[in-house]
Amino acid sequence: MHEMGLAKAILAVALNAAEGQKVQRICLQIGKLQMVVPDSLEFSFQLVAEGTTAARAVLEIVEVPPCLRCRQCGVESEFNHPPFTCTRCGVSDMEIVSGNQVLVDAVELENGVTIKCR
């Protein structure tokens, strides 16, 4: 279960951004290729955040679909499931453009201030 490791990393980013202030919400972008189970991530986050200024924080997760670029013709396409072949030329030599990221977009503090993290 890699959600626990992700939860620890997310917490570290949030606490660093908050600089000791209470965290109310953490806005995330998580690519579908990460295969994260949102409920597991939220549960793991609550465990690791216990006793910190982010203990009551809510995770707001935006799931990012996979987008791949054909190395042959350069076309970019979104995919929901395999096979990952180019929609234009049919080649399977694809590179990931997005959909594998885990990004903390913003941390919202209890006082209403939102800190952009990227």
Beta strands, then each sheet from edge to edge (+ up, - down):
strand 1: 23-31
strand 2: 58-64
strand 3: 67-70
strand 4: 76-78
strand 5: 94-98
strand 6: 102-109
strand 7: 114-116
sheet 1: 2+ 1+ 6- 7+
sheet 2: 4+ 3- 5+
end
